[in-house]
Amino acid sequence: MNTMSSAPHLPSGPDPSGAAVGARRRVTAAVADAAGAPFALAELEIDAPRADEALIRIDAVGVCHADVQARTGALPVPAPLVAGHEGTGTVEEVGGSVTGLRPGDRVVLTFDSCGRCGPCRAGVPSQCHRFVSRNFTAGTREDGTARLWRDGEPVNGNFFGQSAFATHALVNERNAVVVDTDLPARLLAPFGCAVQTGAGSVLNVLAPAPTAPVVVIGAGAVGLSAVMTAALENRTVIAVDTRDSRLDLALDVGATHVVNASRGATDEGVRSILGGGASHIVESSGSPAALGDGIRALASGGTIAVVGTARAGTTVPLDVMDLVNGSKRLVGVVEGASRPHELIPRLVAMAERGDLPVDRLVTTFPLSDIDAWTQAVESGEAVKPVLLPA
């Protein structure tokens, strides 16, 4: 059994809710003190697990576009903030009512959900009625209390229910998925969001027939995960991006064709390859212009799965006549419409077989080397930066 000997105890303190809490522990985390402020390492205190919570030692955590949006203020996230929503690690402690996790389990952390609303009960937690508050806007537990503290003041330790840019995270049982695998932590981290989102958009939302071509707009970690998944059926897979380096990587991981959107219209490039519009498109770039291009590239009756995000309030001009007469469908997709406890182990098994070459996406950095990984994220030089807290 693993212990927390590496994280010294702090004196017990009263919980603002009035409930007694166990001894808090010291952790190190990357904290953004305000919207637009840089991340900086800080020593914090983390609560002991409550009855339905587990304390996870973070072994690796991916950096995703949403983490950048949260830091800059493009997402409505309270500060001071510990971001990070692609954590993977080892269970160290569990609360008294936790039944699905044990100390020593390896877990992939994913998005949070309430478990009680209609979509959650129907097995679609990505459509949870409380998704926005539990993953973005609240910054606290459901009862309003914090999980992380600095000098007695609360810190947002509830980003995607995990805030994994840290040595440890406190999570609910629902958003910790046990994985039985020998894959290293650096490769497991992206499965909690990027891989699950890209692969799930193909498997769960588009569900193309084996002969149906798939177009993926945006060759980041999400888009390339969609490319890998679509390529498993030996179908035509077209990757679209503005960077030749990303398009070369897309070809390496399964794309059969590429279109550089900086050199011509995406819809024209797609139609020239297919001899017509595309029946299945994943839009992962978050660019309004790219989404418009994708809609125009659809064939009659085609579907575009929209997974890329932009700042709230961003709009896209839409030719309604084209949409209606073409019977085109736009579907917003959160986390690949995933049931994480089913999809993540399935995807991990695919990676173990070599079907998902996630290793081609990952570049590792120490969590403490903030300048290096921040620059890699902002420049796009790393497809999937993964931070190692130890």
Secondary structure, 3 states (H helix, E strand, C coil): CCCCCCCCECCCCCCCCCCCCCCCEEEEEEEECCCCCCEEEEEEEECCCCCCEEEEEEEEEECCHHHHHHHHCCCCCCCCECCCCEEEEEEEEECCCCCCCCCCCEEEECCCCCCCCHHHHCCCHHHCCCHHHHHHHCCCCCCCCCCEEECCEEEECCHHHCCCCECEEEEEHHHEEECCCCCCHHHHHHHHCHHHHHHHHHHHHHCCCCCCCEEEECCCHHHHHHHHHHHCCCCCEEEEECCHHHHHHHHHCCCCEEEEHHHCCHHHHHHHHHCCCEEEEEECCCCHHHHHHHHHHEEEEEEEEECCCCCCCCCCCCCHHHHHHCCCEEEECCHHHCCHHHHHHHHHHHHHCCCCCHHHCEEEEECCCHHHHHHHHHHCCCCEEEEECC
